[in-house]
């Protein structure tokens, strides 16, 4: 069972370098390193949507263990309650990237040692247009694979996670928004596993996107769970930066 933590380490905003917290005194403002636009060291405080409101009986909370670094992590949990519709528990950072920009999104995620692989999409992060809003590109676990897909038109089986249960999995995703020279690249545990460059990569319907991280039990919208009726993904060491090195969770 995960334990709640009292530690509050705020994420930092993309503008001004000041801490964003749910209420005054939650955290002390600190300067971001050069080339870093946002970071969060594993707490629900400091994200744009704090305090979060998970759907249905979902949970999004601070935990002390397991943690990748610093004794803090975020648990995103959902429990099937025998009804359709959305099952989202998420942290969200608004306006993380606009057309013409090149960004690297890093974080570490953890799935339990007894995680049951199954053929339903369990999304743990996504990028969505903001105005009008809607899903665009998702990253998820399905069977024993890490995959990307969505209405953005970029889909791939990125890596196997067969032997990564019970470990922290470091993931860095590069998005370069351009009509002709875009890029979508993914590194897993320090190894580049997917690269598509020199192509059109643009968010549909909007000039900007938001970054969402948590758990989205997509298959539960209209089907019974193929696996357990309760699922958790843990998240730690989230950062948006202008290079792979800065975004890589192992480096900070």
C-alpha positions in Angstrom: 0.0 0.0 0.0 1.3 3.5 -0.8 1.8 6.1 1.9 0.9 9.7 1.6 3.7 12.2 1.9 3.7 15.6 3.4 6.5 16.8 1.2 5.5 19.5 -1.3 7.9 20.0 -4.2 6.3 22.3 -6.7 6.5 22.1 -10.4 7.7 25.3 -12.1 5.9 27.3 -14.7 6.9 27.9 -18.3 6.9 31.6 -17.8 8.7 33.7 -15.3 10.5 30.8 -13.5 8.3 31.0 -10.5 6.7 28.1 -8.6 3.1 27.3 -9.3 1.4 25.8 -6.2 -2.2 25.2 -5.1 -2.1 27.8 -2.4 0.3 30.3 -1.0 3.2 28.7 1.0 3.0 25.3 -0.7 6.5 25.8 -2.1 9.3 28.3 -2.3 9.9 29.7 -5.8 13.2 28.6 -7.4 14.9 29.4 -10.6 14.8 26.9 -13.4 18.1 25.8 -15.1 18.8 27.4 -18.4 16.9 25.5 -21.2 14.3 24.1 -18.8 10.7 25.3 -19.1 8.9 23.2 -16.5 9.8 20.6 -13.9 8.1 18.7 -11.1 9.8 16.3 -8.7 6.9 13.9 -8.1 4.1 15.9 -6.4 0.6 16.8 -7.5 1.2 20.4 -6.5 2.6 22.7 -9.1 0.6 21.5 -12.1 -1.8 23.7 -13.9 -4.8 21.6 -12.9 -4.0 21.4 -9.1 -6.1 20.5 -7.2 -6.8 17.6 -9.6 -10.2 16.1 -10.0 -10.0 12.5 -11.2 -13.0 11.0 -12.9 -15.3 8.5 -11.1 -13.5 6.9 -8.2 -10.0 7.7 -9.5 -7.1 8.8 -7.3 -4.2 11.1 -7.9 -2.0 11.6 -4.9 1.5 12.0 -3.5 3.3 8.9 -2.3 6.6 8.3 -0.6 7.4 4.9 -2.1 8.2 3.7 -4.5 9.9 6.8 -5.8 12.5 7.3 -8.5 14.3 10.2 -6.7 13.8 12.3 -3.7 11.3 10.2 -1.8 8.3 11.5 -3.7 6.2 10.3 -6.6 2.7 10.6 -7.9 0.3 7.7 -7.9 -2.4 7.8 -10.6 -5.0 5.1 -10.0 -8.3 4.1 -11.5 -10.9 1.5 -10.4 -13.5 0.1 -12.7 -17.1 0.7 -11.3 -19.1 -1.3 -13.9 -20.0 1.7 -16.0 -18.8 3.2 -19.3 -17.3 6.6 -19.9 -13.9 8.1 -19.0 -11.5 6.8 -16.4 -8.9 9.5 -16.1 -6.7 10.4 -13.2 -4.2 13.1 -14.4 -1.9 16.0 -13.8 -1.9 18.6 -16.5 0.4 21.4 -17.5 -1.1 23.9 -19.9 0.4 25.5 -22.9 3.6 23.6 -22.9 4.4 24.0 -26.6 3.4 26.1 -29.7 3.8 25.5 -33.4 7.4 26.3 -34.4 8.9 25.1 -31.1 11.0 22.1 -30.3 10.6 20.5 -26.8 11.7 17.4 -24.9 9.4 15.8 -22.3 11.0 13.6 -19.8 9.6 11.5 -16.9 10.0 8.2 -15.1 7.1 5.9 -14.7 6.6 2.7 -12.6 4.2 -0.2 -13.1 3.9 -2.8 -10.3 5.9 -6.1 -10.4 2.6 -8.0 -10.8 1.3 -5.8 -13.5 -0.9 -8.0 -15.8 -0.2 -7.4 -19.5 -3.5 -7.3 -21.5 -4.8 -6.1 -24.9 -6.3 -2.8 -23.7 -4.7 0.6 -24.0 -3.5 2.0 -20.7 -2.4 5.5 -21.5 0.1 7.3 -19.1 0.8 10.5 -20.9 -0.7 12.5 -23.8 -0.4 15.8 -25.7 -3.7 17.6 -26.6 -4.6 20.7 -28.5 -6.0 23.4 -26.3 -8.4 25.6 -28.3 -10.4 23.7 -29.3 -9.2 20.9 -27.1 -9.2 17.1 -27.7 -6.9 14.1 -27.7 -4.0 14.1 -30.2 -1.0 11.9 -29.5 -1.0 9.3 -26.7 1.7 7.1 -25.2 0.4 3.9 -23.6 1.1 0.3 -22.5 -0.7 -2.4 -24.4 0.2 -6.0 -24.0 3.9 -5.9 -23.1 4.6 -3.0 -25.4 5.1 0.7 -25.0 3.2 2.4 -27.9 2.3 5.7 -29.4 -0.8 6.6 -31.3 -3.8 8.8 -31.7 -5.4 11.2 -34.1 -2.1 13.0 -34.8 -1.3 10.2 -37.3 1.9 9.0 -35.7 1.6 5.4 -34.4 4.3 2.9 -33.5 5.3 0.1 -31.2 8.2 1.8 -29.5 9.7 -0.8 -27.1 9.0 -3.9 -25.1 8.4 -3.5 -21.4 8.2 -7.2 -20.7 11.1 -7.2 -18.2 10.5 -3.7 -16.9 7.7 -4.3 -14.4 8.7 -3.3 -10.9 11.3 -0.8 -12.2 11.4 2.9 -13.0 11.2 3.3 -16.7 12.8 6.6 -18.0 11.0 8.0 -21.0 12.0 11.2 -23.0 9.8 12.3 -25.9 10.8 14.9 -28.4 8.1 16.9 -30.3 9.2 19.5 -32.9 6.2 21.2 -34.4 6.7 22.0 -38.0 4.7 21.6 -41.2 7.8 20.3 -43.1 10.6 19.7 -40.7 8.9 18.2 -37.7 10.2 15.5 -35.4 8.7 12.8 -33.0 11.4 10.8 -31.1 11.3 8.6 -28.1 14.1 7.4 -25.8 13.5 4.6 -23.2 16.0 4.1 -20.4 18.6 6.2 -22.3 18.3 4.4 -25.7 16.6 6.0 -28.7 13.8 3.6 -29.6 11.8 5.7 -32.2 12.7 8.5 -34.5 10.6 10.2 -37.2 12.1 13.5 -38.5 11.8 15.8 -41.5 8.0 15.3 -41.6 4.9 17.2 -40.7 4.2 17.2 -37.0 1.5 19.6 -36.1 -1.3 19.6 -33.4 -4.7 19.5 -35.0 -7.2 22.4 -34.4 -4.9 24.5 -32.2 -1.6 26.4 -32.2 -0.6 25.1 -28.7 -0.8 21.8 -26.7 -1.0 20.8 -23.1 0.9 17.9 -21.5 -1.1 15.4 -19.4 0.3 12.7 -17.3 -1.5 10.0 -15.2 -3.6 7.0 -16.1 -6.3 6.7 -18.7 -8.0 3.3 -18.9 -9.2 3.9 -22.5 -10.7 0.4 -23.0 -13.0 0.8 -20.1 -15.0 3.5 -21.9 -17.1 0.8 -23.6 -15.7 -2.6 -22.5 -15.1 -4.6 -19.3 -11.5 -4.6 -18.1 -9.4 -7.3 -19.8 -7.1 -7.2 -16.8 -7.5 -6.1 -13.2 -10.3 -3.8 -12.2 -7.8 -1.5 -10.4 -4.7 -0.1 -12.0 -2.0 2.3 -10.9 0.9 4.0 -12.7 3.4 6.0 -10.7 5.2 9.1 -12.1 8.3 11.0 -11.0 10.9 13.5 -12.3 8.8 15.3 -14.9 10.6 17.9 -17.0 10.2 19.9 -20.2 13.4 21.2 -21.8 15.2 22.2 -25.0 17.4 19.1 -25.2 17.4 15.4 -24.5 20.2 15.7 -21.9 18.2 18.2 -19.8 15.0 16.3 -20.0 16.5 12.8 -19.2 15.3 12.0 -15.6 18.7 10.3 -14.8 20.5 13.6 -15.3 18.8 15.8 -12.6 
